[in-house]
Amino acid sequence: MKTLKVMIVLALIPLSIQSQKKNELPKSKVDFNSFLKISEEIKEYREKRLISLDTFLKYMSDKNTIVLDTRSEAAYKRKHFKGAIHINFSDFTKEELTKRVPSKETRILIYCNNNIDGDPINFPTKKINLALNIPTFINLYGYDYKNVYELSSLVNIQNKRLLFEGTDTR
């Protein structure tokens, strides 16, 4: 009888394991190693896509170029580069980018708070290694937008060549 009980318990163990596995959720769609891989892949590419304010302004005047602001909607509404379009970084999806960017060949210019000096209300400085330009560039590249250029200059808000729009453009 004791042997029969042991055999029943041993027979039930696989069922218990199967039941546990059935109730387990699948792994998330987050892959840190892939993020590191794409970050390393574009490191040199991005270096060649960092542009001065002069080049940024020159490119802005081209009708086949968009300026993309990926800060929060509230920050964008308060003050952004004149003519910039807004896609909140957290809304980056293939569908949203396809809807807002005419083609993968469109030249995209990006900037963030860390490019603007002297307006801590509208452009508060982020920790340098966490500036929004970096994940924005990586994500655009990851979605196959390769014609991306990033403002490399730190520009004072009083620079007369910068034109802004928004509710706080005094």
N, C-alpha and C positions, 0 to 999 in steps of 0.2 A: 504494500500500500504506500509506504514511504517513497519507494522508487517511482511509483505512478505519479505521485504529487510532484516530485522533482522533474519528471519528464513533461508534465503539463506546464509547469512554470517555465522550463526551458523552451517549450514550444511557443509560449506566449510572448517571450522576449522579442523575437523578430516583429511580431504584430505591434508591440509597443513602440519599437524603433520606427516602423513604417508610419504609425500614427503621428509620432513626433515630427517626422519629415514632412508629412502631409500638411501639418499646421505651420510649418516654417514659411516665412515670406521669402520671395525671391530677393536676390541682391539688388541694391539700388542701381540706378543708372549713373553712377558717379565712378570715375576712374582716374584717380590721382596720378598714377604712372603715365597714363596717356596725356594728361595735362603737362606733366614734366617733359615728356617726349616732344610734344608740339612746341612747347616753350623753348626747348633746346634747338629744335629744328629751325625756328624762325629768328633766333638770336642775331645772326649775322645779317639776315635779310632785313630785319627791322632797323639795324644800325644804318643801312643805306637809305632808309625811308624817313629818317629824322631830318626835318627841314627847318631852316631859319624863318623868321617872321617875314623877311622880304619874299622868299619863295612861297610861303604860305599865302600871303596876300596876292601874289601874282597868280597862283593856282586858283584862288577864290574867284577871280574875275572870269575864269573859263566857264562857259555855260554847261559843260559836261562834267563839272565838278560839284560835289556836295560837301558841305561842312556838317559833320555829324556831332551832335551834342548828346552824350549818353548819361549825363548827370540826372538827378531826380527831376520829375516834371515840375515840381515847385521851384527848384533852382533855375531850370530852363526858363520858366515863365517870368521869373524876376529879372533875369539878365543873361543874355547869350549873344554870341557873335551874330551880327545882322545877316539874315539869310540862312542861318543854320537850321537844319531839321532836327527833330528830337525823336530818339528812340531810347527809352530808359534801358540801361544796361541789363536790368533784370528781365526785360521783355525780349531779349535777343532770342529769336527762333528763326529757322529757315523761312517760315511763312511771313513773319513780320519784316525781316530784311528784304525778302523778295517784293513785298508790297511797297516798301519805302525807298528802295534803291533801284533805279531804272535797270541796271544790268551789272553783271559781275565785272565788267570793264570800266564802269563809272569810277572816276577818281574820287576817293573819299579822304577828306581831311579831318583829322581828329585833334582835339585839345581837351584839357581838363582844368580843374581848379589850380593845379600846380604850375600852369603856364601863365597865370595872371597874378600880379603882385599889387598890393595896395587897396584891395577891396575884400577884406576878410568876411564881410557879411554875405556877399554874392559868390565869392570864390575863396572859401576857406581852404587853407593849405592842408593837404592830406599828408600823412606820414610818407616820406619820399619813396620808400620801397613798396608802397601800396597805392600809388597814384593810379587813377582810373584809366589813363592812357594805355597802360601795359595790358590789363585784361581785355580792354576794348580791342586793341590791336590783335592780340592772340585769338580772340573770338571771331573777329572779322576774317582773319586768315583761315581759321578752322572751318568757317562756312564758305570758303573758297573765294573770298573777296581779297584779291592780291594787290589791287591798285590803291593801297592805303598809304597815306603819308601822315606823319605825326609832327606837330609843332614842337620844336626842340628849345625854343627861346622862352625865357622868363620875361614877360612884358609888363611894364607898369600900366595900370589901368588908365593913367592919364595920357598914354601914347595916343596922339591925334590920328594915327593911321588906323586905329581900331575903332570899328563902329559896332554899337551894341543896340539890341532891341530888348523890350520887356517892360514890365511894370516899374522897374527901379533903374531907369536909365538917365536920371537927372543930368 
